[in-house]
Structure formats: structure tokens, C-alpha cells
Amino acid sequence: MKTKLLREKVIAYLNEADDDTLRIVNEVIENYIAKNIVAYSAEGKPMSKEEYIKSVKAADTSMDAGDFTSVADLEKEVRNW
């Protein structure tokens, strides 16, 4: 498909799109432009390399501070479910 025709077709779709579709298209375009999405959060949010590194460092700090559940404690907790 020629670029001009493709552009016109996409514009026609966008002109009729609802808010959800526009948000999705926008996210796809931004991710494509950024090309630095290296991970996704547990909620599905794309993370840049910088955001991912920050998240990993925060997790390391939390673990170093003892903020985690040991396997033994988790096994005890599971018994009470």
C-alpha cells in the first residue's frame, strides 16, 4: 500500500475511533517511537530501561532491609488459607 493511501486510511480510522482505541493507538505509537520499553510492570504498564532499573534497585533495597517473606513463613501462611 502506498504511503499516501495508508496515511489516509489510518486518518479515517482515527477520525471515527473511540477514546479507548485512540489511547491504544497512542500507546503503540509512543512505544514504537521510544523503542526503549524493556519490561512491563505487574499491572501491564510498559517500563523504560530507566524505570526498570529504578524498580529493581528499589526491590533490592527492600530486600536488604528485610522486607520480604521467607519460604518458611509463606508455607505457614498458606496453611491458614
Residue pairs with C-beta under 8 A, 6 or more apart in sequence:
1 9
14 22
14 25
17 25
27 46
31 37
31 46
34 48
36 48
36 49
37 46
37 47
37 48
38 47
38 48
38 49
38 52
39 46
39 47
39 52
40 46
40 47
41 47
41 55
47 55
62 68
69 77
